[in-house]
């Protein structure tokens, strides 16, 4: 659905080299909305992985939107969250017209949404937002709005990252990756934010048929060089793509059928269709995600 980091691409207030190309020559740097994904076992009942501020437009791409059977139609069965960051949760407030929408989140993420951002109390003024808490390392069935099984399970696992800046306190599980499994045995790993790749995490990701991984920055000093921030990529809890110890060199060794970068910051040169950084990603057997990219179980 969406493949850009917070702010989208081009970002509304940014005139970095990549955003300039996106505005002047969009065929060389296609526009992207903020990071999220949609999953389904049958192509009709969908679950969102994070709910971005661009969710309204993103939902128009779902096949189930085409011919609803009733006047009011909710095209999604629930939302599964990796964290409580605003670019991953503000979309929940835009889904308030659903009147009933299931949320799947770890206890730590739920606490931040209840206490710090107050997103859940705000949305509950308009309808029911029941939360199913995800226990780390345990598969949880995703169920349809009527309680019937979806054929999918989700397992949350911790990844190296810090909590949102606005979180007053954050317990273990404030930032997780998700492993989605179907009844047919197909798996998808969704990790939009990750600060490192240790052996245990690499072993877990190797189990996935499809891997959607943090592609926020290309270079450790990307924002410093542009004069945007004094913090490095790792100080912002994002493992950069490039370099001998970057994510590209490590993910290239994984046997996943599809390996895709998502949550790509507007400053990242992989967004440019003909950049050497994009060529390096493709040469290593990975993809730079784009809005509308999709995979089927047998693809």
LUMTI-612979 format. One record per residue (C-alpha): x, y, z; residue number from 1; chain. Coordinates in nm, 4 decimals, padded with zeros to 6 digits, m for minus. Last residue first. Layout:
% residues N
@east X, north Y, up Z, num NUM, cadena A
...
//
This chain:
% residues 299
@east 00.4358, north m01.5880, up m00.7108, num 299, cadena A
@east 00.2294, north m01.8787, up m00.5716, num 298, cadena A
@east 00.1136, north m01.7003, up m00.2583, num 297, cadena A
@east 00.0447, north m01.3754, up m00.4408, num 296, cadena A
@east 00.2599, north m01.0644, up m00.4215, num 295, cadena A
@east 00.1748, north m00.6981, up m00.4580, num 294, cadena A
@east 00.3431, north m00.3643, up m00.5290, num 293, cadena A
@east 00.0798, north m00.0903, up m00.5266, num 292, cadena A
@east 00.3022, north 00.1779, up m00.3785, num 291, cadena A
@east 00.6651, north 00.1062, up m00.4523, num 290, cadena A
@east 00.9240, north m00.1133, up m00.2842, num 289, cadena A
@east 01.2895, north m00.1086, up m00.3799, num 288, cadena A
@east 01.3675, north m00.4680, up m00.4632, num 287, cadena A
@east 01.6448, north m00.7060, up m00.3576, num 286, cadena A
@east 01.8682, north m00.9444, up m00.5521, num 285, cadena A
@east 02.2030, north m00.7784, up m00.4781, num 284, cadena A
@east 02.2150, north m00.6302, up m00.8292, num 283, cadena A
@east 01.8758, north m00.4693, up m00.7684, num 282, cadena A
@east 01.9963, north m00.2943, up m00.4535, num 281, cadena A
@east 02.3194, north m00.1816, up m00.6193, num 280, cadena A
@east 02.1277, north m00.0416, up m00.9185, num 279, cadena A
@east 01.9090, north 00.1633, up m00.6854, num 278, cadena A
@east 02.2215, north 00.3052, up m00.5192, num 277, cadena A
@east 02.3738, north 00.3823, up m00.8611, num 276, cadena A
@east 02.0670, north 00.5989, up m00.9308, num 275, cadena A
@east 01.8398, north 00.5344, up m01.2303, num 274, cadena A
@east 01.4954, north 00.5093, up m01.0681, num 273, cadena A
@east 01.5664, north 00.7585, up m00.7902, num 272, cadena A
@east 01.4086, north 00.6354, up m00.4672, num 271, cadena A
@east 01.7316, north 00.4464, up m00.3923, num 270, cadena A
@east 01.8763, north 00.7948, up m00.3306, num 269, cadena A
@east 01.7263, north 00.8090, up 00.0223, num 268, cadena A
@east 01.6326, north 01.1632, up 00.1247, num 267, cadena A
@east 01.2545, north 01.1002, up 00.1110, num 266, cadena A
@east 01.2916, north 00.8192, up 00.3640, num 265, cadena A
@east 01.2020, north 00.4663, up 00.2583, num 264, cadena A
@east 00.9579, north 00.2762, up 00.4827, num 263, cadena A
@east 00.9902, north m00.0259, up 00.2506, num 262, cadena A
@east 01.2737, north m00.2336, up 00.1070, num 261, cadena A
@east 01.1732, north m00.5632, up m00.0515, num 260, cadena A
@east 01.3105, north m00.9155, up m00.0403, num 259, cadena A
@east 01.1094, north m01.1736, up m00.2371, num 258, cadena A
@east 01.1812, north m01.5468, up m00.2434, num 257, cadena A
@east 01.3608, north m01.5335, up 00.0910, num 256, cadena A
@east 01.6945, north m01.7229, up 00.0884, num 255, cadena A
@east 01.8859, north m01.4627, up 00.2928, num 254, cadena A
@east 02.2417, north m01.3698, up 00.1902, num 253, cadena A
@east 02.1423, north m01.0426, up 00.0215, num 252, cadena A
@east 01.9866, north m00.9384, up 00.3521, num 251, cadena A
@east 02.3289, north m00.8939, up 00.5093, num 250, cadena A
@east 02.5048, north m00.6878, up 00.2438, num 249, cadena A
@east 02.1911, north m00.4804, up 00.1912, num 248, cadena A
@east 02.1367, north m00.4151, up 00.5631, num 247, cadena A
@east 02.4562, north m00.2193, up 00.6157, num 246, cadena A
@east 02.7823, north m00.3552, up 00.7580, num 245, cadena A
@east 02.9893, north m00.3144, up 00.4402, num 244, cadena A
@east 02.8092, north 00.0081, up 00.3502, num 243, cadena A
@east 02.4606, north 00.0793, up 00.2214, num 242, cadena A
@east 02.1107, north 00.0059, up 00.3526, num 241, cadena A
@east 02.1262, north 00.2003, up 00.6772, num 240, cadena A
@east 02.0074, north 00.0349, up 01.0002, num 239, cadena A
@east 01.7377, north 00.2602, up 01.1421, num 238, cadena A
@east 01.7124, north 00.3347, up 01.5145, num 237, cadena A
@east 01.7471, north 00.7153, up 01.4841, num 236, cadena A
@east 02.0955, north 00.6937, up 01.6326, num 235, cadena A
@east 02.1547, north 00.4217, up 01.3747, num 234, cadena A
@east 02.0748, north 00.6605, up 01.0908, num 233, cadena A
@east 02.2945, north 00.9337, up 01.2338, num 232, cadena A
@east 02.1671, north 01.2316, up 01.4297, num 231, cadena A
@east 02.2795, north 01.5870, up 01.3585, num 230, cadena A
@east 01.9765, north 01.6519, up 01.1426, num 229, cadena A
@east 01.8751, north 01.8175, up 00.8142, num 228, cadena A
@east 02.2113, north 01.9535, up 00.7000, num 227, cadena A
@east 02.2118, north 01.7336, up 00.3904, num 226, cadena A
@east 02.5340, north 01.5584, up 00.4962, num 225, cadena A
@east 02.3947, north 01.5091, up 00.8454, num 224, cadena A
@east 02.0736, north 01.3551, up 00.7138, num 223, cadena A
@east 02.2579, north 01.0866, up 00.5180, num 222, cadena A
@east 02.5287, north 01.0151, up 00.7748, num 221, cadena A
@east 02.4678, north 00.6381, up 00.8065, num 220, cadena A
@east 02.3888, north 00.6098, up 00.4365, num 219, cadena A
@east 02.0986, north 00.4594, up 00.2436, num 218, cadena A
@east 01.8270, north 00.5515, up 00.4890, num 217, cadena A
@east 01.4746, north 00.4303, up 00.5625, num 216, cadena A
@east 01.4873, north 00.0898, up 00.3948, num 215, cadena A
@east 01.3353, north m00.1095, up 00.6803, num 214, cadena A
@east 01.2294, north m00.4526, up 00.5566, num 213, cadena A
@east 00.9418, north m00.6250, up 00.3761, num 212, cadena A
@east 01.0388, north m00.9923, up 00.3484, num 211, cadena A
@east 00.8355, north m01.2393, up 00.1430, num 210, cadena A
@east 00.8860, north m01.6163, up 00.1665, num 209, cadena A
@east 00.9949, north m01.5726, up 00.5262, num 208, cadena A
@east 01.1976, north m01.8229, up 00.7304, num 207, cadena A
@east 01.5237, north m01.6340, up 00.6686, num 206, cadena A
@east 01.3788, north m01.3472, up 00.8710, num 205, cadena A
@east 01.3992, north m01.5554, up 01.1885, num 204, cadena A
@east 01.7595, north m01.6573, up 01.1292, num 203, cadena A
@east 01.8563, north m01.2969, up 01.0590, num 202, cadena A
@east 01.6887, north m01.1891, up 01.3834, num 201, cadena A
@east 01.8867, north m01.4427, up 01.5841, num 200, cadena A
@east 02.2149, north m01.3563, up 01.4095, num 199, cadena A
@east 02.1863, north m00.9805, up 01.4693, num 198, cadena A
@east 02.0458, north m00.7270, up 01.2247, num 197, cadena A
@east 02.0385, north m00.3737, up 01.3629, num 196, cadena A
@east 01.8238, north m00.0613, up 01.4035, num 195, cadena A
@east 01.4923, north m00.1860, up 01.2668, num 194, cadena A
@east 01.1738, north m00.0106, up 01.1537, num 193, cadena A
@east 00.9455, north m00.1339, up 00.8745, num 192, cadena A
@east 00.9815, north m00.5049, up 00.9631, num 191, cadena A
@east 00.7066, north m00.7102, up 00.7960, num 190, cadena A
@east 00.7895, north m01.0800, up 00.7504, num 189, cadena A
@east 00.5594, north m01.2761, up 00.5178, num 188, cadena A
@east 00.5048, north m01.6504, up 00.5363, num 187, cadena A
@east 00.3427, north m01.9170, up 00.3190, num 186, cadena A
@east 00.2492, north m02.2393, up 00.4974, num 185, cadena A
@east m00.0842, north m02.3003, up 00.3233, num 184, cadena A
@east m00.2703, north m02.1993, up 00.6387, num 183, cadena A
@east m00.1110, north m01.8569, up 00.6075, num 182, cadena A
@east 00.1613, north m01.7071, up 00.8249, num 181, cadena A
@east 00.2380, north m01.3429, up 00.9029, num 180, cadena A
@east 00.5597, north m01.2691, up 01.0911, num 179, cadena A
@east 00.5530, north m00.9195, up 01.2366, num 178, cadena A
@east 00.8420, north m00.7048, up 01.3548, num 177, cadena A
@east 00.8259, north m00.5238, up 01.6815, num 176, cadena A
@east 00.8682, north m00.1875, up 01.8507, num 175, cadena A
@east 00.7246, north m00.1200, up 02.1985, num 174, cadena A
@east 00.7662, north m00.4897, up 02.2787, num 173, cadena A
@east 00.9580, north m00.4477, up 02.6021, num 172, cadena A
@east 00.8104, north m00.1640, up 02.8039, num 171, cadena A
@east 00.7967, north 00.2021, up 02.7123, num 170, cadena A
@east 00.7574, north 00.5042, up 02.9374, num 169, cadena A
@east 00.6608, north 00.8617, up 02.8625, num 168, cadena A
@east 00.6326, north 00.7905, up 02.4900, num 167, cadena A
@east 00.6495, north 01.1147, up 02.2886, num 166, cadena A
@east 00.9798, north 01.0340, up 02.1193, num 165, cadena A
@east 00.8444, north 00.6983, up 02.0038, num 164, cadena A
@east 01.0253, north 00.3943, up 02.1495, num 163, cadena A
@east 01.3788, north 00.2901, up 02.0501, num 162, cadena A
@east 01.4717, north 00.0160, up 01.8080, num 161, cadena A
@east 01.6321, north m00.3289, up 01.7927, num 160, cadena A
@east 01.3546, north m00.5716, up 01.6900, num 159, cadena A
@east 01.1149, north m00.7633, up 01.9115, num 158, cadena A
@east 00.8911, north m01.0342, up 01.7698, num 157, cadena A
@east 00.5192, north m01.0304, up 01.6944, num 156, cadena A
@east 00.3538, north m01.3414, up 01.5496, num 155, cadena A
@east 00.0521, north m01.3094, up 01.3211, num 154, cadena A
@east m00.1848, north m01.5806, up 01.2028, num 153, cadena A
@east m00.3868, north m01.6065, up 00.8829, num 152, cadena A
@east m00.6687, north m01.8317, up 00.7620, num 151, cadena A
@east m00.9208, north m01.5579, up 00.8350, num 150, cadena A
@east m01.1134, north m01.7429, up 01.1035, num 149, cadena A
@east m01.4751, north m01.6367, up 01.1706, num 148, cadena A
@east m01.5431, north m01.3854, up 01.4464, num 147, cadena A
@east m01.7866, north m01.1698, up 01.2483, num 146, cadena A
@east m01.5258, north m00.8964, up 01.2008, num 145, cadena A
@east m01.2835, north m01.1528, up 01.0616, num 144, cadena A
@east m01.0191, north m01.3179, up 01.2745, num 143, cadena A
@east m00.6403, north m01.2976, up 01.2832, num 142, cadena A
@east m00.5041, north m01.5880, up 01.4832, num 141, cadena A
@east m00.2181, north m01.5081, up 01.7251, num 140, cadena A
@east 00.1206, north m01.6809, up 01.6998, num 139, cadena A
@east 00.3363, north m01.6380, up 02.0096, num 138, cadena A
@east 00.6897, north m01.4932, up 02.0168, num 137, cadena A
@east 00.5866, north m01.1739, up 02.1902, num 136, cadena A
@east 00.2297, north m01.1868, up 02.3145, num 135, cadena A
@east m00.0009, north m00.9816, up 02.0953, num 134, cadena A
@east m00.2874, north m00.8057, up 02.2703, num 133, cadena A
@east m00.6203, north m00.8053, up 02.0900, num 132, cadena A
@east m00.7602, north m00.4538, up 02.1103, num 131, cadena A
@east m01.1282, north m00.3690, up 02.0619, num 130, cadena A
@east m01.1878, north m00.0343, up 01.8905, num 129, cadena A
@east m01.5599, north 00.0308, up 01.9255, num 128, cadena A
@east m01.7074, north 00.3537, up 01.7968, num 127, cadena A
@east m01.6861, north 00.7322, up 01.7684, num 126, cadena A
@east m01.5603, north 00.8350, up 02.1153, num 125, cadena A
@east m01.3431, north 00.5230, up 02.0972, num 124, cadena A
@east m01.1305, north 00.7056, up 01.8395, num 123, cadena A
@east m01.0097, north 00.9639, up 02.0924, num 122, cadena A
@east m00.9428, north 00.7096, up 02.3679, num 121, cadena A
@east m00.7393, north 00.4966, up 02.1215, num 120, cadena A
@east m00.5279, north 00.7807, up 01.9850, num 119, cadena A
@east m00.4291, north 00.9132, up 02.3254, num 118, cadena A
@east m00.0702, north 00.9658, up 02.1982, num 117, cadena A
@east 00.0673, north 00.9009, up 02.5476, num 116, cadena A
@east m00.1689, north 00.6941, up 02.7618, num 115, cadena A
@east m00.3868, north 00.4724, up 02.5440, num 114, cadena A
@east m00.1703, north 00.4527, up 02.2319, num 113, cadena A
@east 00.1437, north 00.4161, up 02.4436, num 112, cadena A
@east m00.0167, north 00.1401, up 02.6524, num 111, cadena A
@east m00.1340, north m00.0462, up 02.3427, num 110, cadena A
@east 00.2172, north m00.0460, up 02.2003, num 109, cadena A
@east 00.3565, north m00.1966, up 02.5213, num 108, cadena A
@east 00.0746, north m00.4533, up 02.5486, num 107, cadena A
@east 00.1556, north m00.5693, up 02.1933, num 106, cadena A
@east m00.0886, north m00.4724, up 01.9206, num 105, cadena A
@east m00.3826, north m00.6074, up 01.7183, num 104, cadena A
@east m00.6652, north m00.3585, up 01.6632, num 103, cadena A
@east m01.0185, north m00.4588, up 01.5644, num 102, cadena A
@east m01.2457, north m00.2011, up 01.4040, num 101, cadena A
@east m01.6049, north m00.1169, up 01.4937, num 100, cadena A
@east m01.7675, north 00.2169, up 01.4074, num 99, cadena A
@east m01.5949, north 00.2044, up 01.0663, num 98, cadena A
@east m01.6342, north 00.5832, up 01.0595, num 97, cadena A
@east m01.3323, north 00.6054, up 01.2936, num 96, cadena A
@east m01.0953, north 00.4954, up 01.0164, num 95, cadena A
@east m00.9236, north 00.8351, up 00.9950, num 94, cadena A
@east m00.8274, north 00.8117, up 01.3633, num 93, cadena A
@east m00.6619, north 00.4765, up 01.2930, num 92, cadena A
@east m00.4586, north 00.6420, up 01.0182, num 91, cadena A
@east m00.2596, north 00.8210, up 01.2853, num 90, cadena A
@east m00.1051, north 00.4854, up 01.3810, num 89, cadena A
@east 00.2005, north 00.4072, up 01.1663, num 88, cadena A
@east 00.3152, north 00.7614, up 01.0850, num 87, cadena A
@east 00.2457, north 00.8560, up 01.4458, num 86, cadena A
@east 00.4760, north 00.5911, up 01.5914, num 85, cadena A
@east 00.2932, north 00.3429, up 01.8171, num 84, cadena A
@east 00.4701, north 00.0257, up 01.7035, num 83, cadena A
@east 00.4360, north m00.2774, up 01.4731, num 82, cadena A
@east 00.0572, north m00.2542, up 01.4559, num 81, cadena A
@east m00.2009, north m00.4956, up 01.3135, num 80, cadena A
@east m00.5223, north m00.3318, up 01.1890, num 79, cadena A
@east m00.8527, north m00.5132, up 01.1458, num 78, cadena A
@east m01.1107, north m00.6617, up 00.9090, num 77, cadena A
@east m01.0687, north m00.4134, up 00.6262, num 76, cadena A
@east m01.2980, north m00.3070, up 00.3419, num 75, cadena A
@east m01.5668, north m00.1576, up 00.5674, num 74, cadena A
@east m01.8793, north m00.1130, up 00.3533, num 73, cadena A
@east m02.1731, north 00.1187, up 00.4239, num 72, cadena A
@east m02.4398, north 00.1032, up 00.1548, num 71, cadena A
@east m02.4194, north m00.2750, up 00.1292, num 70, cadena A
@east m02.2838, north m00.5425, up m00.1040, num 69, cadena A
@east m01.9665, north m00.3567, up m00.1947, num 68, cadena A
@east m01.8467, north m00.3844, up m00.5567, num 67, cadena A
@east m01.4968, north m00.2396, up m00.6096, num 66, cadena A
@east m01.3628, north m00.1770, up m00.2598, num 65, cadena A
@east m01.2768, north m00.5456, up m00.2163, num 64, cadena A
@east m00.9915, north m00.5075, up m00.4665, num 63, cadena A
@east m00.7973, north m00.2758, up m00.2304, num 62, cadena A
@east m00.6448, north 00.0258, up m00.4044, num 61, cadena A
@east m00.8991, north 00.2731, up m00.2643, num 60, cadena A
@east m00.7766, north 00.1803, up 00.0831, num 59, cadena A
@east m00.4500, north 00.3644, up 00.0141, num 58, cadena A
@east m00.6287, north 00.6945, up m00.0423, num 57, cadena A
@east m00.7886, north 00.6877, up 00.3014, num 56, cadena A
@east m00.4831, north 00.5327, up 00.4680, num 55, cadena A
@east m00.2498, north 00.8240, up 00.3945, num 54, cadena A
@east m00.2001, north 00.9059, up 00.7649, num 53, cadena A
@east m00.0666, north 00.5504, up 00.7960, num 52, cadena A
@east m00.2410, north 00.2519, up 00.9505, num 51, cadena A
@east 00.0009, north m00.0288, up 01.0344, num 50, cadena A
@east m00.0170, north m00.3773, up 00.8782, num 49, cadena A
@east m00.3718, north m00.3630, up 00.7485, num 48, cadena A
@east m00.5924, north m00.6702, up 00.7380, num 47, cadena A
@east m00.8027, north m00.7587, up 00.4353, num 46, cadena A
@east m01.0968, north m00.9851, up 00.3553, num 45, cadena A
@east m01.1505, north m01.0179, up m00.0201, num 44, cadena A
@east m00.8269, north m01.1546, up m00.1716, num 43, cadena A
@east m00.8706, north m01.4867, up 00.0103, num 42, cadena A
@east m00.5863, north m01.5044, up 00.2618, num 41, cadena A
@east m00.5421, north m01.1290, up 00.2821, num 40, cadena A
@east m00.2654, north m00.8844, up 00.3666, num 39, cadena A
@east m00.2381, north m00.5065, up 00.3420, num 38, cadena A
@east 00.0782, north m00.3019, up 00.3894, num 37, cadena A
@east 00.1821, north 00.0305, up 00.5396, num 36, cadena A
@east 00.4482, north 00.2975, up 00.4922, num 35, cadena A
@east 00.3544, north 00.6513, up 00.3941, num 34, cadena A
@east 00.2613, north 00.7341, up 00.0362, num 33, cadena A
@east 00.5005, north 00.7231, up m00.2572, num 32, cadena A
@east 00.5627, north 00.9385, up m00.5637, num 31, cadena A
@east 00.7686, north 00.7939, up m00.8467, num 30, cadena A
@east 01.1230, north 00.9201, up m00.8862, num 29, cadena A
@east 01.2363, north 00.9218, up m01.2515, num 28, cadena A
@east 00.8841, north 00.9391, up m01.3957, num 27, cadena A
@east 00.8140, north 01.2076, up m01.1355, num 26, cadena A
@east 01.0464, north 01.4509, up m01.3164, num 25, cadena A
@east 01.0226, north 01.7973, up m01.1576, num 24, cadena A
@east 00.8509, north 01.7130, up m00.8280, num 23, cadena A
@east 01.0150, north 01.3750, up m00.7712, num 22, cadena A
@east 01.3513, north 01.5132, up m00.8861, num 21, cadena A
@east 01.3347, north 01.7937, up m00.6302, num 20, cadena A
@east 01.2300, north 01.5461, up m00.3605, num 19, cadena A
@east 01.5409, north 01.3368, up m00.4295, num 18, cadena A
@east 01.7798, north 01.6346, up m00.4238, num 17, cadena A
@east 01.6384, north 01.7665, up m00.0930, num 16, cadena A
@east 01.3584, north 02.0186, up m00.1217, num 15, cadena A
@east 01.1472, north 01.9023, up 00.1735, num 14, cadena A
@east 00.8354, north 02.0601, up 00.3250, num 13, cadena A
@east 00.5663, north 01.8396, up 00.1665, num 12, cadena A
@east 00.7774, north 01.5251, up 00.1582, num 11, cadena A
@east 00.8136, north 01.3904, up m00.1937, num 10, cadena A
@east 00.7629, north 01.1192, up m00.0986, num 9, cadena A
@east 00.5704, north 01.0508, up 00.2204, num 8, cadena A
@east 00.5980, north 01.2486, up 00.5439, num 7, cadena A
@east 00.6912, north 00.9499, up 00.7600, num 6, cadena A
@east 00.8764, north 00.6846, up 00.5608, num 5, cadena A
@east 00.7658, north 00.5849, up 00.2130, num 4, cadena A
@east 00.6362, north 00.2447, up 00.0988, num 3, cadena A
@east 00.2562, north 00.2607, up 00.1113, num 2, cadena A
@east 00.0000, north 00.0000, up 00.0000, num 1, cadena A
//
